[in-house]
Amino acid sequence: MLKRSDMTPVVRLTAETGTGPTRTRRPVYVDLLPPCRGACPAGEDVQGWLALTQAGRHHEAFDHLVAENPLPATHGRVCYHPCETACNRADLDAAVSIHAVERFLGDRAAAENWPLPGPAAPTGKRVLVIGAGPSGLSAAYQLRRLGHDVAIHEAGPVAGGMLHFGIPAYRLPRAELAREVARIEALGVRFELNHAVTDLAAEMAKGRFDAAFVAIGAQRSQRVDIPARDAAKVLDAISLLHDVAAGERPLLGRRVVVYGGGNTAMDAARTARRLGAAETLIVYRRDRAHMPAHEFEADEALAEGVKIRWLTTIKQITGADLTVERMTVDAQGRPHPTGEVETLSADAVVLALGQNTESGFLRNVPGIVLRPDGTVEVGADMMTGAPGIFAGGDAIPAERSVTVAVGHGKRAARNIDAWLRGARYEAPTPPATVSFAMLNLPLFSDAEPAAQRELPLAERLGFTEIMAGLTVAEARREAQRCLSCGVCFECDNCWAACPEDAIVKLGPGSRYRYDYAKCTGCAVCFEQCPCHAITMVAEAENA
């Protein structure tokens, strides 16, 4: 759907002063920050791998992508894609379906058995990673690529953490996750499963580790004080999802109530439907505008027959009866009781009220400070108060998502590497972000994003994946929708528009350069650049 009301740019003949006998400004090629990359918690160069994908160079695109994130097939399925929320293309018709192209590259790598880029020369340093969830996997991968010897100690029977036990298989098939973990292992990362760390100092001494990264997940459900007498079956959402992922099929009964409004609540409700519940109701104390779940998560739950009771809280459980109270929310979204109560009935109640971190084994480590919710305080370098012990993912106070966790792992790896070398990692200062207003788009092709095929609602009876990937042609077309904000893609607009032949083409992949002996500073090239990869600077700045 067209979003720009007028596609003809306004020509202001008196806005520019022209050139004149002396050049007062000159054009300069720049690389600015595309908003998709700026919004990606994992720091992926989205524009870079989209450009390679649209050129049909899929293996190169995969290598470019996994330089920042080793789990593209996983992220293409479960990331909440903040990159798409930031995408400038949304102001034209619709955001580029970045997650779908990312999944395409991850699935293509699995089908073609593409390995991850190899490690650097051995450094002789050993790093312990505690936890094989997304943050631990990311850190281990990046540390291994830097040449360090890395071991992951995981308390569970399989790698993946909450990716495996917290995300239902209809969203993330276990075989796809296992393939991406296997690639990390093939790089030389050692996994020790069913290995819970209880004494960090002893663990590091025994393994002769030089540093450690704590990447434990938040797998302990928060408790809630609800009076209950002879209650119906009450269980927590994390345990339910874990048991189902482990192959069990809990009997929940015909009527199931899920208490909570986050993404885990939506997953638990959809899982209950697949376990045979005829009626699944989510009860949440605030309204939809203030729910923590993402909009599409709620939409998918509703489409599958889950009902949601907004502005409702559970006061008491007596047998199969639930006493619930109606709520209101104030302007800040805080819920307040109304005193109006009614009774609902349920065979099972699933509590989905958030998770805390199981970090008790760190309490006796000198220098480490734990918060009441179990998270660990870290500095800007992600190191705790104990020298050489770093933490990230759900283990620290931050937004809890797969992509944030992967970004933490990458950032921690770079800081650990610097610390092991006796240095300090300094992240480069990013350039300015390109807004939609900075683009020059007098012409563009109106193209809606490629639609991923979905399993019909009537067939969603089990845990088969509900969303299909893109074909090669669809992935290329989707990648071509990228506007390449802030990054030259060699469209030749500047070269063709220059009235002085002051622009020299350097060949495919090498872009252009200016012959300033010919350039008059007229700014025609700047005005013709669709992606703002050219800026005009005062001549005095180049004296």
Salt bridges, closest charged atoms under 4 A:
GLU16 OE1 - ARG25 NH2 3.17
ASP31 OD1 - ARG511 NH1 2.84
ASP45 OD1 - ARG37 NH1 3.57
ASP45 OD2 - HIS64 NE2 2.66
GLU60 OE1 - ARG57 NH2 2.84
ASP63 OD1 - HIS59 NE2 3.99
GLU68 OE1 - LYS410 NZ 2.71
GLU68 OE1 - ARG414 NH2 3.42
GLU84 OE1 - HIS81 ND1 3.64
GLU84 OE2 - HIS99 ND1 2.63
ASP93 OD2 - ARG89 NH2 2.80
ASP93 OD1 - ARG481 NH2 3.01
ASP107 OD1 - ARG77 NH1 2.98
ASP107 OD2 - ARG103 NE 3.09
GLU112 OE2 - ARG108 NE 3.69
ASP149 OD2 - ARG126 NE 3.06
ASP149 OD1 - ARG190 NH2 3.57
GLU176 OE2 - ARG179 NH2 2.82
GLU180 OE2 - ARG183 NH2 3.13
GLU192 OE1 - HIS153 NE2 3.54
GLU192 OE1 - HIS195 ND1 2.88
GLU203 OE2 - HIS153 ND1 2.79
GLU203 OE2 - HIS195 NE2 2.37
ASP243 OD1 - HIS242 ND1 3.90
ASP267 OD2 - ARG171 NH1 2.94
GLU279 OE2 - ARG254 NH1 3.04
ASP287 OD1 - HIS290 ND1 2.64
GLU295 OE1 - ARG288 NH2 2.77
GLU297 OE2 - ARG171 NH1 3.31
GLU297 OE1 - ARG270 NH1 3.97
ASP299 OD1 - ARG288 NH2 2.47
GLU300 OE1 - ARG270 NH1 2.88
GLU304 OE2 - ARG270 NH2 2.86
GLU304 OE1 - ARG274 NH1 2.73
GLU304 OE2 - ARG460 NH1 2.93
GLU325 OE1 - LYS315 NZ 3.52
ASP330 OD2 - ARG334 NE 3.24
ASP330 OD2 - HIS336 NE2 2.86
GLU342 OE2 - ARG309 NH2 2.39
ASP347 OD1 - ARG255 NH2 3.65
GLU358 OE1 - ARG220 NE 3.48
GLU377 OE2 - ARG371 NE 3.53
ASP381 OD2 - ARG424 NH1 3.77
ASP417 OD1 - HIS148 NE2 2.78
ASP417 OD2 - ARG421 NH2 3.07
GLU454 OE1 - ARG460 NH2 2.98
GLU465 OE2 - ARG77 NE 2.75
GLU465 OE2 - ARG103 NH1 3.05
GLU474 OE2 - ARG453 NH1 3.20
GLU478 OE2 - ARG481 NH1 2.80
ASP492 OD2 - LYS505 NZ 3.01
GLU539 OE1 - ARG23 NE 3.05
GLU539 OE2 - ARG26 NH2 2.72
